[in-house]
Amino acid sequence: MATRCNVVVKNNVGETSVVYRHCDGYPESVLPALEPILSKIKTTPKDFQWNAHEHGGLKITNLRPILVAHDIVKIEESYFIGNNQRTYRPFEFTTNIHGDIEYLYTLNADTGELEYEKVR
């Protein structure tokens, strides 16, 4: 049976974006996968800033959660079938927290803090 999880990406203003992972939602798989994102938030926070000049003057208050979630869904992992290596993207966007998850991760897009809990 698959170990599903959600990653809720939020900011200090209360805006959120939710990502789903269908299998390998254990902390042993998810935490290392998210580490580059956490490091990026902490070391280069401007990478997650909305630049109105680059986006046709459009002004959005704070898109950090969606920008961080966008980086999460680009994460690739690999596995082998025989001698053939395959890659896939284990995370996908979703609209809300799924009812069948075993782990819930909460990532603060402003601070890079990550918490998780086993929900069932």
PyMOL commands that set and color helices and strands:
alter all, ss='L'
color gray80, all
select helices_A, chain A and resi 27-43+45-48+64-73
alter helices_A, ss='H'
color red, helices_A
select strands_A, chain A and resi 5-10+16-21+77-81+84-88+91-94+103-108+114-118
alter strands_A, ss='S'
color yellow, strands_A
deselect
rebuild
show_as cartoon
